Amino acid sequence: PMFSPDGSELVFASNRDARAEGDTNVFIADWSE
């Protein structure tokens, strides 16, 4: 996982349950406390 420079967003990637080799899902979420 990685945060945006200002810490407001989080991004992570997963290839779990990929249908084909090389498929990757990228998730971006707003970070709130």
C-alpha positions as CSV (number, residue, x, y, z in Angstrom):
1,P,0.0,0.0,0.0
2,M,1.0,3.6,-0.6
3,F,-0.3,7.0,0.4
4,S,-0.7,10.0,-1.8
5,P,1.8,12.8,-1.0
6,D,-0.8,14.7,1.1
7,G,-2.0,11.5,2.9
8,S,-5.6,11.8,1.8
9,E,-5.7,8.7,-0.5
10,L,-4.5,5.1,-0.2
11,V,-3.7,2.9,-3.2
12,F,-2.9,-0.8,-3.3
13,A,-2.9,-3.5,-5.9
14,S,-3.9,-7.2,-5.9
15,N,-3.7,-10.0,-8.4
16,R,-5.6,-12.4,-6.3
17,D,-8.2,-14.3,-8.3
18,A,-6.8,-13.0,-11.5
19,R,-8.4,-14.4,-14.6
20,A,-5.3,-14.3,-16.7
21,E,-1.6,-14.1,-15.9
22,G,-0.5,-10.5,-15.5
23,D,-4.0,-9.2,-14.5
24,T,-3.8,-6.8,-11.6
25,N,-6.6,-4.8,-9.8
26,V,-5.6,-1.4,-8.5
27,F,-7.7,0.1,-5.7
28,I,-7.8,3.7,-4.7
29,A,-9.5,4.9,-1.5
30,D,-10.0,8.2,0.3
31,W,-8.4,8.0,3.7
32,S,-10.4,9.4,6.6
33,E,-9.9,9.3,10.3
